[in-house]
Amino acid sequence: MKIVQRLLVSTLMLFSVTTLQIAATARPLNESEQEVEAQIRAVIEAQDKEGYQLVFPRTVARLSRGAQAPKTVFLSPSREYSFVAVCNKSCEDVDIIVEDMQGNVVASDMTDYAVAVVPFVPPAEDRYEINVKMSKCSSRNSTCDFGLGVFVKAED
């Protein structure tokens, strides 16, 4: 009887967690997130025309001014990658910093624009950390929404 109770409790807990995860991911995007999502879709189209495909799920999130959001990816040295970050209209500057697992910066786009693009051919097969940095949000906002796409050049 105790085994059946444990199984029942475990099943209910799993069902509850799954339901919460689905509810959390199913919420509608707010206006700012919709703006970023539209920009990411445009980037995906533009990258596709250049022969690049989205290789990891895109990221849409919010960052405080000066904060960074890391995304760790496993990359192959025989492939060309492109990392693109965009941000909403409250954002004045978003940057991308790519580091190897030892913390060495191997590529970056630190220009003062609301779009950052980093073409990258990894020197070795390994995990790399792509950091999106929210450098400047408008004076009235301390946070801005951003999107990140990680693309790989299609093999010929």
N, C-alpha and C positions, 0 to 999 in steps of 0.2 A: 504493500500500500504506500509506503514511504517513497518508493521509486516512482510510482505513478504520480504522486504529489510533486516530486522534484521535476519530473518531466513536464507536468502541467504548468508549474511555475516558470520553468525555463522557456517553454513555448510561449506563454503569455508575455514574458519579458522581451523575448525576441520580437514578437508581434508588435509590442508597444514601441520598441526602439525603431523598428522598420517603419511603422506608421509615422513616428515623429520625424524620421529622416525624409520620408516622402513629403510630408507637410512642409518641412523646412525648405526643400528644394522646389516645391511647387508654387511658392508665393509669387505674385506678379511683380515685375520689375517696376521700380519707381521711375520718374521722368529722367533723372540723371543717369540711371543704369540703362534705360532704353536708349539714351543718346550714345552712351559708350558701346552698347551692343550693336547699334547701327554702324558706328565707326568700325568696329571689329569685323562686321560682315563686309563692309566696303574694303577693308584691308585683305580679307580672305579672297575676295574677288580679284583684287589687284595682284596679290601674290600668285594666284592661280594663273593669271595671264602671263606672269613672268616664269611659270614653270614650277612654282612652289606649292606644296600641299601642307595643310595643317596637320601636324604630326602628334601633338598632344592636345588634350581638351583646352579650349581657350579659358582664360581667367577673366572674370569681371568682379571687382571688389572695390573697397574703399580704403584709403590711406590718409593718415594725418600728415600735415605739412612736415617735411623732413624725415618721415618714416620710410621704411623699406619693406617690401613683400618678396620673400624668396620663393623660388620654384626650382626644385632640383630635378634634373633630367639626365638620362643616360644617352650619350651621343657617340657616333661612330666617326673616326677620322677620315673615312672615305666618302663622306657626304658633306654637302654645302647646306648650311642652316641660315635662317633669317629670323631674328627676334624683333617683334614690333610691339611697342606700347603706345596706347592712346589714352587720352583722358577727357573728362567732361569740360564744359565751357567755363567752369570755375577754376580750371587748372591753367596755369601759365607755363609750367615746365615739368616734364616727366623725363626721367633718365633711366637707362638700363646699364647695369654693371654685371659682367659675366666673370665668375671666379671659378678656379679649379677647386678641388676638395681640400687643398692646402691653404686656401684663402688668397691665392695670387690672382690679381685681376688679369684676365687674358683677353678681354675685349670690353668696349663700352661705348655709349653714346651719351655724353654729358653736355650736349649743346642746349641752349636755352629755348627749347620749343615744346609745344604740347604734344608732339609725336617724337618717339625715339625709335631708331632702326639700327640694328646691329647685324651685319652679315658676319658669318662665323664658320670657319672650317676648323674643327677641333684638332689639336696637335696629337692627341692620343684618344683611344677609346676609354671613356671614363664617365663618371657623373660630373656634372657642372651645375653650379648654382646661378640662376638668372635672377638678379635682384632688380625689381622695379622700385625706383626711388621717386617719391612725390616731392620734388624740389620746391615748387611754388604753387600755392593755391591763392585765389584772389583774397584780398584783405578781409572780406566779410566771412570767408569760409576757412575753417581750420582743417577741413577734410575735403577730399576730392575723390570721385570715382575714377577708376582706370580699367583698362582692358589690356591683356597680354596675349599675343599669339606667337606660337613657336612653329616655324615652318621648315620643311626640308625640300631641297631641290629634287624634283622627280628624276629617277634614273632613266637615262636614254635607252 
